[in-house]
Amino acid sequence: MFLIVQIFFLYYLTAAVVYFGTFFSLSVQSRQLADDEIDELRDAFNEFDKDKDGLISCKDLGNLMRTMGYMPTEMELIELGQNINMNLGGRVDFEDFVDLMAPKLLAETAGMIGMKELKDAFKEFDMDGDGEITTEELRSAMTKLMGEHMSRREIDAIVKEADDNGDGTVDFEEFVRMMSHQ
């Protein structure tokens, strides 16, 4: 039942967000790396910059990519090495490393819904802005967004499934937990 509720909310959240003109920023082209992602790359890069000159070798680049969980093939490493050797003198600075890694990080996170998107979607259901989705707000959203009239029992069951603290509503924390539940 919980999976059904999660799928239900994902479906209707997407519909709500599209309906109200707020689009998720999920495609690789639509966002830049976040500060914490750049910090992660910088920390990793610095670990491999042994002489602290701001450059790493092509060999270190392959090892660095592996430690970050990317498994480049030998062919990819050869291609990277050729590009690096031709364009960058055989070494990579941090900026070039970010340019190499950004598409991988963005592709990896492309399907993830971020906190901002969750907040925006939650606001569409929390019609009175009090920080809770009530059964009435959910029923109203269903009618408004999808033209569907669900029974009181169906709406109550959805809210009850997501309502961890038993207060009869879905607050933002419960909403996030429900959306991230695997």
Buried (B, 14 or more C-beta within 10 A) or exposed (E): EEEEBBEBBBEBBBBBBEBBEBEBBBEBEEEEBEEEBBEBBBEBBEEBBEEEEEBBBBEBBBEBBEEBEBEBEEEEBEEBBEBBEEEEEEBBBBEBBBEBBBEBBBEEBBEEBBEEBBEBBBBBBBBEEEEBBBBEBBBBBBEBBBEEEBEEEBBBBBBBBBBEEEEEBBBBEBBBEBBEEE
